[in-house]
Amino acid sequence: QVQLVESGGGLVQPGGSLRLSCAASNTIFSIYRMGWYRQAPGKQRELVATLTSGGSSNYADSVKGRFTISRDNAKNTVSLQMNSLKPEDTAVYYCKATVLAGPTYDYWGQGTQVTVSS
């Protein structure tokens, strides 16, 4: 059972920056893809950015050019650098890890709150 622990959320003013981090533990199989999703009140959870172990990234259009995802495969960590934050970025951000072990397994972190407000 992979465990994910997120950190780095908080309150920031519009235009500011935050860096989220996620560390995976209890990994027996290699993690194929790690990424970030977010869920705002009253909305569905949506993809923010993902990054495979091979280096392929995917970003939501709304964050392209502002957010950057990175990962350390050896340490099983993933980070999300968020710049030029907007009020609409306010949400709970969740870390997700996908493991390929025959079947595909998805694991989620507990979430971290990001609030962008003046």
Protein Blocks (a to p, Z undefined) as FASTA:
>chain_A
ZZdddehiacddehiacddddddehifbdcfbgcdddddehiacddfbdcdfkopacddf
klgokaccdddfklopacdddehiafklgccddddddddehiacddddebjaddddZZ
